[in-house]
Amino acid sequence: MYVLSVKPPGTTELLQQLAGELGHLLAQHVALAKVEFGASARRTGLGVAQIAACAPLVLVGYAFLNAALALALGRWLSLAGAVAVVGLLNVAVGCLGVLLAARAFRRPMLDDSVTELERTAQLLAPRAATRAAASRALESRQ
């Protein structure tokens, strides 16, 4: 009759397994970041192309509207005063638009990757402490 004795894995084997699993997890996080970055780059490229195609039309129309507004205000103000009022209005609206656009850039990049990495760190922290304590207990017995 044969008796099989199963020896529990040692600290070295457990650390090797942990290193392999952490490597695999890190590779998955890198792959997620690549996918997110690629999708973000495609969206940005399409947006820039659309703006480049439409910007000349908007600028010409905007110039005509400013001229028409200045001419309309010329009935009550001098032409120089009407042009100055239109210019001041453009500067105020432009500054507001730039401030609003700058706020959009405050959003962190790779949001999903950062969230997943934080979740992984939270999940691993208790397990790593438990494994470290178990390893110390095993080593103290030997």
TIMINU-639471 format. One record per residue (C-alpha): residue in three letters; x, y, z. Coordinates in steps of 0.5 Angstrom, whole numbers, plus 500, padded with zeros to 3 digits. Last residue first. Layout:
<"ALA"; <X; Y; Z>>
...
END
This chain:
<"GLN"; <522; 552; 522>>
<"ARG"; <517; 555; 527>>
<"SER"; <519; 562; 526>>
<"GLU"; <519; 561; 519>>
<"LEU"; <512; 559; 518>>
<"ALA"; <509; 565; 523>>
<"ARG"; <513; 570; 519>>
<"SER"; <510; 567; 512>>
<"ALA"; <503; 567; 515>>
<"ALA"; <504; 574; 518>>
<"ALA"; <506; 576; 511>>
<"ARG"; <501; 572; 507>>
<"THR"; <495; 576; 512>>
<"ALA"; <499; 583; 510>>
<"ALA"; <499; 581; 503>>
<"ARG"; <491; 579; 503>>
<"PRO"; <489; 586; 507>>
<"ALA"; <493; 590; 502>>
<"LEU"; <491; 586; 495>>
<"LEU"; <484; 588; 495>>
<"GLN"; <485; 595; 496>>
<"ALA"; <491; 595; 491>>
<"THR"; <486; 592; 486>>
<"ARG"; <481; 597; 487>>
<"GLU"; <486; 603; 486>>
<"LEU"; <489; 600; 480>>
<"GLU"; <481; 599; 477>>
<"THR"; <480; 606; 479>>
<"VAL"; <486; 609; 476>>
<"SER"; <485; 605; 469>>
<"ASP"; <478; 607; 469>>
<"ASP"; <480; 614; 469>>
<"LEU"; <485; 614; 464>>
<"MET"; <486; 621; 464>>
<"PRO"; <484; 626; 470>>
<"ARG"; <478; 631; 468>>
<"ARG"; <482; 638; 469>>
<"PHE"; <482; 639; 462>>
<"ALA"; <474; 641; 462>>
<"ARG"; <475; 646; 466>>
<"ALA"; <480; 650; 461>>
<"ALA"; <474; 650; 456>>
<"LEU"; <470; 654; 461>>
<"LEU"; <475; 659; 462>>
<"VAL"; <476; 659; 455>>
<"GLY"; <469; 660; 454>>
<"LEU"; <468; 666; 459>>
<"CYS"; <474; 669; 456>>
<"GLY"; <471; 669; 449>>
<"VAL"; <465; 672; 452>>
<"ALA"; <468; 678; 455>>
<"VAL"; <473; 679; 449>>
<"ASN"; <467; 679; 444>>
<"LEU"; <463; 684; 448>>
<"LEU"; <469; 689; 448>>
<"GLY"; <469; 688; 441>>
<"VAL"; <462; 689; 440>>
<"VAL"; <462; 695; 444>>
<"ALA"; <469; 698; 441>>
<"VAL"; <465; 697; 434>>
<"ALA"; <459; 701; 436>>
<"GLY"; <464; 707; 439>>
<"ALA"; <468; 707; 433>>
<"LEU"; <461; 708; 429>>
<"SER"; <459; 713; 433>>
<"LEU"; <453; 711; 438>>
<"TRP"; <445; 710; 437>>
<"ARG"; <445; 708; 430>>
<"GLY"; <452; 706; 430>>
<"LEU"; <449; 700; 434>>
<"ALA"; <446; 697; 428>>
<"LEU"; <453; 698; 424>>
<"ALA"; <456; 694; 430>>
<"LEU"; <452; 689; 430>>
<"ALA"; <452; 688; 422>>
<"ALA"; <460; 688; 423>>
<"ASN"; <460; 683; 429>>
<"LEU"; <455; 678; 425>>
<"PHE"; <459; 678; 419>>
<"ALA"; <465; 677; 423>>
<"TYR"; <462; 671; 426>>
<"GLY"; <460; 668; 419>>
<"VAL"; <467; 668; 417>>
<"LEU"; <469; 665; 423>>
<"VAL"; <464; 660; 423>>
<"LEU"; <465; 657; 416>>
<"PRO"; <473; 657; 417>>
<"ALA"; <472; 653; 424>>
<"CYS"; <468; 648; 421>>
<"ALA"; <473; 643; 418>>
<"ALA"; <478; 644; 423>>
<"ILE"; <473; 643; 428>>
<"GLN"; <471; 636; 425>>
<"ALA"; <478; 634; 425>>
<"VAL"; <480; 636; 432>>
<"GLY"; <474; 632; 434>>
<"LEU"; <475; 626; 430>>
<"GLY"; <483; 626; 433>>
<"THR"; <480; 627; 440>>
<"ARG"; <475; 621; 440>>
<"ARG"; <481; 617; 437>>
<"ALA"; <486; 619; 442>>
<"SER"; <481; 617; 447>>
<"ALA"; <480; 610; 445>>
<"GLY"; <487; 609; 444>>
<"PHE"; <488; 611; 451>>
<"GLU"; <483; 607; 454>>
<"VAL"; <485; 601; 450>>
<"LYS"; <492; 602; 452>>
<"ALA"; <490; 603; 460>>
<"LEU"; <486; 597; 460>>
<"ALA"; <492; 593; 457>>
<"VAL"; <497; 596; 462>>
<"HIS"; <492; 594; 468>>
<"GLN"; <492; 587; 465>>
<"ALA"; <499; 586; 465>>
<"LEU"; <500; 589; 472>>
<"LEU"; <495; 583; 474>>
<"HIS"; <499; 578; 470>>
<"GLY"; <505; 580; 474>>
<"LEU"; <502; 580; 480>>
<"GLU"; <500; 573; 479>>
<"GLY"; <507; 571; 477>>
<"ALA"; <510; 575; 484>>
<"LEU"; <505; 571; 488>>
<"GLN"; <506; 564; 485>>
<"GLN"; <514; 566; 486>>
<"LEU"; <512; 568; 493>>
<"LEU"; <508; 562; 495>>
<"GLU"; <513; 557; 492>>
<"THR"; <519; 561; 496>>
<"THR"; <515; 561; 503>>
<"GLY"; <513; 553; 502>>
<"PRO"; <508; 549; 499>>
<"PRO"; <504; 544; 503>>
<"LYS"; <507; 537; 503>>
<"VAL"; <502; 532; 500>>
<"SER"; <504; 525; 503>>
<"LEU"; <502; 520; 499>>
<"VAL"; <502; 513; 502>>
<"TYR"; <503; 507; 498>>
<"MET"; <500; 500; 500>>
END
